Each structure stands twice: as C-alpha cells, then as structure tokens.
Amino acid sequence: MDGQAREPHFVQSFERGLAVIRAFDADRPELTLSEVARVCDITRATARRFLLTLVDLGYMHTDGRLFRLTPRVLELGYAYISSYSLPHVAEPHLERLVSEVRESSSLCVLDGDDIVYLVRVPTTRIMTASITVGTRFPALVTSVGRVLVAHLPESEIGPRVRRAQIEPFTDRTVVGPDLLLHELRRVRRQGHAIVDQELEEGLRSVAAPVRDREGTVVAAVNIPVHASRNSVDSIRRDLLPPLLATAARIEADLRVVPQGTARAR
C-alpha cells in the first residue's frame, strides 16, 4: 500500500480487502496466501484474514492451498453496469456497426490513467489481446484513450501526459510527452484517433468520441483491426465513416435518456 496521506474517513482495511480481490486477474487466476500477501504488500496474517473472509462470503474458493475468485464477484460490478445507461444505449448500435463492417467494436470510458471497456461486441476473428468487459489498458497508447484524454479540459491534459510512465509495448509506441501532446491536439482537432500498432504488433485501431446532451465527451467507441488486412488509409476510408455515424446515433439516444443517468460514476 502507498504511504500517501489519507483523509480521516479513509478505511484502510477496506482498501486492503479490495486490493486482495484485485490481485486476481487473467494472468493470476489462482494464488497462494503468500503470493497474495506479496502482491498486496501486506502480511501473511492479514492476507489470510481477508482471504478466509472472502471465502466465507462466497467471493473466493480455496482447496486449502490455492485461492481463486468465484463468479459471485460479478455482483460487485453488476450494480454499476445495471445502473449505468450508457452500455445499454450503446450496445445495439455497436452490434449494428459490427454487422456492417465485420470487425469488433467496443465502448470505453476513462478511469484515472486507464481506459475501461464497458461494452464489447466481438466478431469470430481472434486477436492476440484478450479483451472483455472490464479490461483496462493505459489510455495514452490506445485510440479510445487518446480520444478521451484529448477532450479533457486543456489544463488537465499536459500534467496527465507528463506524469504518465508509458511502457513501450512495441517499437511504434509513442512515449515522449511532447509527441503525445502534439498527437492529442491533432486528435481533438480532427475528431477521431487512429493508433497504428502501438499497443500490439499487427493491431490498428480507430476511435471516435461519444458526447452527452451537454456536449461533454463521456465515452469513446472503437474498431480494432489486423494491420495485415487494413492499412491506415483503408481504415480512414472504410471504417471511420460508419464509426462516426455510430457515435452520432449513440449520442442521439443519450439525448433522450434522463439527465445524469448516462455518466460514468
């Protein structure tokens, strides 16, 4: 756990309990007590109490040595998804887009320095990256993330870019702050972003913003494609127009949703 000052209301034990849940992911589906303690930077005794409490509550299963999450943890995210109208508004439009372009499409929001997938409509084509609802990526190396960051207030963009510690996922990843700021200004000016193999070799992606009734960018939609099938020019020519049309249809529906229900919370 970090040592930064906390507000008087802050409950550290609750933070640690959430950290224990977050220790498990696609790369670490099963962990021992010692591994959880190490990942969460807590003592074995503390990790044991949290893990066994989660087992008692039905959120965790153990065979006596290894621990793993149970499907019940989905309840923790379902309350958010079910009360958040944006995914429900967007999904049928993404399904229509996927049917039209025969490529996958997703809707994402910004959460801190990451983007989070709220809706994912796949095709049968398999990509290396395993992406599902809830998947997170660093915002500045993704097309959706650049769209979302580019439309933040100007005063927030520079500090966000300069504090980012971007991992060079490929030799094409833009990591320099000045180059990123230039790219974000271009994204904001042109109204869309195309990222060419910066997150993964062979993966290109185009994204467009989704605005609420007040004109605030609340999400972004994208189409990822294999570089072997789609050049940047063909993405701009064949995929960008239907993507922009889809974003516009989502925005039109959001205008009739009761105010406040379609924002990330």
C-alpha positions as CSV (number, residue, x, y, z in Angstrom):
1,M,0.0,0.0,0.0
2,D,1.3,3.5,-0.7
3,G,2.2,5.8,2.1
4,Q,0.3,8.9,1.0
5,A,-1.7,10.9,3.5
6,R,-5.3,9.8,3.8
7,E,-8.5,11.7,4.8
8,P,-9.8,11.0,8.3
9,H,-12.7,9.0,6.8
10,F,-10.4,6.6,5.0
11,V,-10.8,2.9,6.0
12,Q,-7.5,1.2,5.2
13,S,-8.8,-2.3,5.9
14,F,-11.5,-1.8,3.2
15,E,-8.8,-0.7,0.8
16,R,-6.8,-3.8,1.6
17,G,-9.8,-6.1,1.1
18,L,-10.4,-4.6,-2.4
19,A,-6.7,-5.0,-3.2
20,V,-6.9,-8.7,-2.3
21,I,-9.7,-9.1,-4.8
22,R,-7.8,-7.1,-7.5
23,A,-4.8,-9.3,-7.0
24,F,-6.5,-12.0,-9.1
25,D,-6.7,-11.5,-12.8
26,A,-6.3,-13.4,-16.1
27,D,-2.6,-13.8,-15.5
28,R,-3.1,-14.8,-11.9
29,P,-6.3,-16.8,-11.6
30,E,-5.1,-18.8,-8.7
31,L,-2.8,-17.6,-5.9
32,T,-1.4,-18.9,-2.6
33,L,-1.7,-17.0,0.6
34,S,1.9,-16.0,0.4
35,E,1.5,-14.7,-3.2
36,V,-1.5,-12.6,-2.2
37,A,0.5,-11.1,0.7
38,R,3.4,-10.3,-1.7
39,V,1.2,-8.8,-4.5
40,C,-0.8,-6.7,-2.0
41,D,2.2,-5.8,0.2
42,I,0.5,-7.0,3.3
43,T,1.5,-9.6,6.0
44,R,0.6,-13.2,5.6
45,A,-1.7,-13.0,8.7
46,T,-3.6,-10.0,7.2
47,A,-3.9,-11.7,3.8
48,R,-5.2,-14.9,5.5
49,R,-8.0,-13.0,7.3
50,F,-9.1,-11.2,4.1
51,L,-9.0,-14.4,2.0
52,L,-10.9,-16.5,4.5
53,T,-13.5,-13.7,5.0
54,L,-14.0,-13.7,1.2
55,V,-14.3,-17.5,1.3
56,D,-17.0,-17.2,4.0
57,L,-18.9,-14.6,1.9
58,G,-18.7,-16.7,-1.2
59,Y,-16.5,-14.5,-3.2
60,M,-13.5,-16.8,-3.0
61,H,-12.9,-20.5,-3.2
62,T,-9.9,-22.4,-1.8
63,D,-8.7,-26.0,-1.9
64,G,-6.7,-25.4,1.2
65,R,-3.6,-24.0,-0.6
66,L,-4.7,-22.1,-3.7
67,F,-7.3,-19.4,-3.7
68,R,-9.4,-18.2,-6.7
69,L,-12.4,-15.9,-7.2
70,T,-15.9,-17.3,-7.6
71,P,-18.5,-15.9,-10.1
72,R,-20.1,-14.1,-7.2
73,V,-17.6,-11.3,-7.6
74,L,-19.5,-10.3,-10.7
75,E,-22.2,-8.9,-8.4
76,L,-19.8,-6.2,-7.4
77,G,-19.6,-4.9,-10.9
78,Y,-23.2,-5.7,-11.9
79,A,-24.6,-2.9,-9.8
80,Y,-22.5,-0.4,-11.7
81,I,-23.3,-1.8,-15.1
82,S,-27.0,-2.3,-14.5
83,S,-27.5,1.3,-13.2
84,Y,-25.4,2.9,-15.9
85,S,-27.5,3.5,-19.0
86,L,-24.6,4.2,-21.4
87,P,-23.8,0.5,-22.1
88,H,-27.5,-0.3,-22.7
89,V,-27.8,2.6,-25.1
90,A,-24.6,1.8,-26.9
91,E,-24.7,-2.0,-27.3
92,P,-27.4,-2.2,-30.1
93,H,-25.6,0.4,-32.1
94,L,-22.3,-1.4,-31.7
95,E,-24.0,-4.7,-32.8
96,R,-25.3,-2.9,-35.9
97,L,-21.8,-1.5,-36.6
98,V,-20.1,-4.9,-36.2
99,S,-22.6,-6.4,-38.6
100,E,-21.9,-3.7,-41.1
101,V,-18.1,-3.7,-41.0
102,R,-17.5,-7.2,-39.9
103,E,-15.0,-6.1,-37.3
104,S,-15.2,-6.0,-33.5
105,S,-16.2,-2.8,-31.7
106,S,-16.1,-1.6,-28.1
107,L,-17.2,1.3,-25.9
108,C,-14.8,2.6,-23.3
109,V,-14.6,5.2,-20.6
110,L,-11.7,6.9,-18.8
111,D,-10.8,5.7,-15.3
112,G,-7.8,7.5,-13.9
113,D,-4.9,6.9,-16.4
114,D,-6.6,3.8,-17.9
115,I,-9.4,3.1,-20.2
116,V,-12.0,0.5,-19.2
117,Y,-14.2,-1.5,-21.6
118,L,-17.9,-1.2,-20.8
119,V,-19.3,-2.8,-23.9
120,R,-17.5,-5.3,-26.2
121,V,-19.1,-6.7,-29.4
122,P,-16.7,-9.2,-30.9
123,T,-16.5,-10.9,-34.3
124,T,-15.4,-14.5,-34.7
125,R,-11.9,-13.3,-35.7
126,I,-9.5,-13.9,-32.9
127,M,-6.9,-11.2,-31.9
128,T,-4.0,-11.8,-29.6
129,A,-5.3,-9.3,-27.0
130,S,-7.9,-10.9,-24.8
131,I,-10.5,-8.1,-24.3
132,T,-13.7,-8.4,-22.3
133,V,-15.9,-6.0,-20.3
134,G,-13.8,-4.6,-17.5
135,T,-10.5,-4.9,-19.4
136,R,-8.1,-2.0,-18.8
137,F,-5.3,-0.5,-20.8
138,P,-3.1,2.6,-20.4
139,A,-5.1,5.3,-22.0
140,L,-2.4,7.0,-23.9
141,V,-1.4,4.0,-26.0
142,T,-5.0,3.3,-27.2
143,S,-7.2,5.0,-29.8
144,V,-10.1,5.3,-27.3
145,G,-7.8,6.6,-24.6
146,R,-6.4,9.3,-26.8
147,V,-9.9,10.4,-27.8
148,L,-10.9,10.6,-24.2
149,V,-7.8,12.4,-22.9
150,A,-7.8,14.8,-25.9
151,H,-11.2,16.0,-24.9
152,L,-10.4,16.7,-21.3
153,P,-10.0,20.3,-20.1
154,E,-6.8,21.7,-21.5
155,S,-5.5,22.3,-18.0
156,E,-5.6,18.6,-17.3
157,I,-4.0,17.2,-20.4
158,G,-0.4,18.5,-20.0
159,P,0.0,17.3,-16.4
160,R,-1.6,14.0,-17.2
161,V,0.7,13.3,-20.1
162,R,3.9,14.5,-18.3
163,R,3.3,12.3,-15.3
164,A,2.5,9.2,-17.3
165,Q,5.1,6.4,-17.3
166,I,4.3,4.8,-20.6
167,E,5.6,1.3,-21.3
168,P,6.9,0.9,-24.9
169,F,4.6,-2.0,-25.8
170,T,6.1,-2.1,-29.4
171,D,8.8,-0.2,-31.2
172,R,6.0,2.1,-32.5
173,T,4.7,3.2,-29.1
174,V,4.8,6.9,-28.7
175,V,6.3,7.6,-25.2
176,G,7.6,11.2,-25.5
177,P,5.4,13.8,-23.7
178,D,5.9,16.4,-26.4
179,L,5.0,13.9,-29.2
180,L,2.0,12.7,-27.3
181,L,0.7,16.3,-26.6
182,H,1.1,17.0,-30.3
183,E,-0.9,13.9,-31.2
184,L,-3.6,14.7,-28.7
185,R,-4.1,18.1,-30.1
186,R,-4.4,16.5,-33.6
187,V,-7.0,14.0,-32.3
188,R,-9.0,16.8,-30.7
189,R,-8.9,18.9,-33.9
190,Q,-9.8,16.0,-36.3
191,G,-12.4,14.4,-34.0
192,H,-11.0,10.8,-34.1
193,A,-7.9,8.9,-33.3
194,I,-6.0,6.1,-35.2
195,V,-3.4,4.2,-33.3
196,D,-1.0,2.1,-35.5
197,Q,0.5,-0.9,-33.7
198,E,1.4,0.9,-30.6
199,L,-0.3,-1.4,-28.1
200,E,0.3,-4.6,-30.0
201,E,2.2,-5.5,-33.2
202,G,-0.2,-6.1,-36.0
203,L,-3.1,-4.3,-34.3
204,R,-4.5,-1.0,-35.6
205,S,-7.5,0.8,-34.1
206,V,-9.7,3.8,-34.8
207,A,-11.8,5.6,-32.2
208,A,-14.4,8.4,-32.0
209,P,-15.8,10.3,-29.1
210,V,-19.3,9.9,-27.7
211,R,-20.9,13.1,-26.2
212,D,-23.7,13.5,-23.7
213,R,-26.5,16.0,-24.1
214,E,-24.3,18.8,-22.8
215,G,-21.6,18.1,-25.4
216,T,-19.2,16.6,-22.9
217,V,-17.2,13.5,-24.1
218,V,-18.2,10.7,-21.8
219,A,-17.0,7.7,-23.7
220,A,-15.4,6.6,-26.9
221,V,-16.1,3.8,-29.4
222,N,-13.6,2.0,-31.5
223,I,-12.9,-0.6,-34.2
224,P,-9.7,-2.6,-33.9
225,V,-8.4,-4.4,-36.9
226,H,-5.5,-6.6,-38.1
227,A,-2.8,-4.5,-39.8
228,S,-2.4,-7.2,-42.4
229,R,-6.0,-6.6,-43.6
230,N,-6.4,-2.9,-43.1
231,S,-4.0,-0.1,-43.9
232,V,-4.3,3.3,-42.2
233,D,-5.8,4.7,-45.4
234,S,-8.4,1.9,-45.7
235,I,-9.3,2.5,-42.0
236,R,-9.9,6.1,-42.7
237,R,-11.8,5.4,-45.9
238,D,-13.9,2.4,-45.0
239,L,-14.2,2.2,-41.2
240,L,-14.1,5.8,-39.9
241,P,-17.4,6.9,-41.6
242,P,-19.6,4.1,-40.1
243,L,-17.8,4.6,-36.8
244,L,-18.6,8.3,-36.7
245,A,-22.2,7.5,-37.7
246,T,-22.5,5.0,-34.9
247,A,-21.2,7.5,-32.3
248,A,-23.7,10.0,-33.6
249,R,-26.6,7.5,-33.2
250,I,-25.5,6.8,-29.6
251,E,-25.3,10.5,-28.9
252,A,-28.8,10.9,-30.3
253,D,-30.2,8.2,-28.0
254,L,-28.3,9.7,-25.0
255,R,-30.1,13.0,-25.5
256,V,-33.4,11.3,-24.6
257,V,-32.0,9.5,-21.5
258,P,-32.9,11.2,-18.2
259,Q,-30.1,13.6,-17.4
260,G,-27.3,12.2,-15.2
261,T,-28.0,8.5,-15.8
262,A,-25.6,8.2,-18.7
263,R,-22.4,9.4,-16.9
264,A,-19.6,7.3,-15.5
265,R,-19.9,7.2,-11.8
